Amino acid sequence: MTIDRRLIFTLAWKRARSMADGQPVRPFFAAALRAVWALAKATVVAEAGVKARPVINPAGWERGNVHRARAVANYNARLGSYTGYAGW
């Protein structure tokens, strides 16, 4: 998700106007801008942490779990492979 300056200011302005309720908007805008900026920074940090995680199972779903590998092997033993079923 792209977060630019315009989006941050728009979200802060909408939040400030909803909180102001007839009072001057400027102090509410300052508080809302700090809150939105903190959320934007937290989002960037969280997305950066997700991308840096290592691959948990490079072997693939068939061999990653012992029970799943056994189930796939039993299925292939009972019914044969797809190519055997098709007669190739």
N, C-alpha and C positions, 0 to 999 in steps of 0.2 A: 504494500500500500504506500502510495506516495503522499507525503505530508509536506505541503509547502506553506509559505508565509500567509498566503491568502486564506487557506483553509483554517489555519490556527486563529487568525484574526476574526474570521467569520464565526467560528464556533464560540470564541470568547465573547463576541458582540451579542450573539443570540442568547448566550447564558446570562450576560450582564443585563440585557433588557428584560429577561424573564425575572431576574432577581430584584431589579430596581423598583418596580411597582410605583411609579410616580415620583421617586426621589432622583437626585442627580445620578447619572449613569457612570460618570468617570471613576469613582472609587470602586464600584462594582465591576467595571471593566478591567481595572488593574488586578483585582482579585481573581476574576475569571481568567484573565490572560495568564497569570501565574499557574493556575490550576490546569488549564489546557496545555500549557507548555510542559508542565511536569508529566502529564499523561502522555504527551507526544514523545518525550525523552524516554519514559518507561517502556513505551511500545517499541521504540527503536532498539533499546537494550534487550528486550525480550526476543525480538525477531532475530537479532544478531546471535543470541545464545542458542536459539533453535537451529540455526543453520550450521553452527559449529559442533553440534553433537555428532559423535561417530556413528557409523552404520552398525546397528545392533546385530543384524544377521546377514552377512555377506553371502552365505551359502544359498539363500533362497528359502522359500516357504516349505518346500518339500523335505529338505534335509535339516532344517533349523530345529525342528521339534522331533524328538525321538518317537513319540507316539504318532505324529503325523507321518513320519517316514515309514513306520511300520504299517500304518493304515494304507498308504499308497502302495507299498509293496504287496500287501495282501490283496488289494483291489486288482493290481496288475496280474497277480498269480491266478486269481479266480477267473477273471474275465479276459485276460490277455491284453496286449497293448492295443492301441487304436489302429495301428497299421495291420495287426493280425486280424482284427475284427472286420476291417474293410477288405481284406483279402489281397493286400498289396504284397 
